[in-house]
C-alpha cells in the first residue's frame, strides 16, 4: 500500500492512504441491474443542478439537497464564527483549500467561484468520478482518489 504524509496543519495528525479498486458497489446513478433498487430509493440518472453560473451533477434527492445547502444557501460559510466560538469560516480569493471527503465537489465549486484553488480527496469510486466531472472546467482544481485514515489504522 502507498502511504504519504499530509501536512498536520491540514488534517490534524492523519495520513492519506491510496484506496484499492476492490470495493465495487453499484452506483445509484448508473444504469445497472440494481437500478430498480436505486430507483426505489429515489435515485436515477444524472441530473444537472445550476445556480448563478455554478453547475454540478448528481442523481439522488440527497445530492440535490447537498447542492442547495452548499451552493445556493452557502451554509458552510459563517461570517461571524464557527460553532463553539471558533474563527469565521469564509472562503477568500487566492486561498488554497484541501477538501477531504469532497463527495461530488459542491464545496470545491463554491470555493473556486470565489477565486480560491482547491485540492479534493474522495475515496468512494462513483463520487470520485462525479467529482472529476463536476470540476473538469476548473484548472485550479485538483482531485485524488484516496482514503484518509488515522495513523492507528495504518
URDAFEN-V871955 format. One record per residue. N is the residue number from 1. PSI is psi in whole degrees, 0 to 359 (* if undefined). Layout:
BEGIN
N_PSI, N_PSI
END
This chain:
BEGIN
1_151, 2_122, 3_142, 4_152, 5_144, 6_139, 7_129, 8_329, 9_338, 10_321, 11_26, 12_228, 13_35, 14_175, 15_164, 16_131, 17_134, 18_150, 19_136, 20_164, 21_15, 22_340, 23_87, 24_113, 25_153, 26_138, 27_136, 28_354, 29_355, 30_158, 31_121, 32_169, 33_333, 34_10, 35_327, 36_323, 37_321, 38_320, 39_322, 40_332, 41_4, 42_10, 43_165, 44_210, 45_160, 46_141, 47_144, 48_130, 49_138, 50_139, 51_119, 52_50, 53_353, 54_128, 55_146, 56_160, 57_158, 58_177, 59_359, 60_161, 61_327, 62_321, 63_316, 64_317, 65_319, 66_316, 67_312, 68_316, 69_315, 70_313, 71_305, 72_313, 73_350, 74_43, 75_340, 76_329, 77_133, 78_109, 79_336, 80_288, 81_159, 82_164, 83_145, 84_13, 85_18, 86_183, 87_163, 88_152, 89_98, 90_154, 91_131, 92_153, 93_135, 94_351, 95_160, 96_124, 97_141, 98_113, 99_99, 100_125, 101_48, 102_350, 103_244, 104_9, 105_17, 106_316, 107_318, 108_319, 109_318, 110_314, 111_316, 112_322, 113_336, 114_10, 115_11, 116_164, 117_159, 118_133, 119_118, 120_133, 121_128, 122_135, 123_320, 124_129, 125_312, 126_323, 127_321, 128_318, 129_318, 130_320, 131_312, 132_317, 133_316, 134_332, 135_6, 136_330, 137_8, 138_103, 139_340, 140_0, 141_136, 142_147, 143_152, 144_135, 145_111, 146_166, 147_127, 148_125, 149_153, 150_156, 151_331, 152_343, 153_1, 154_*
END
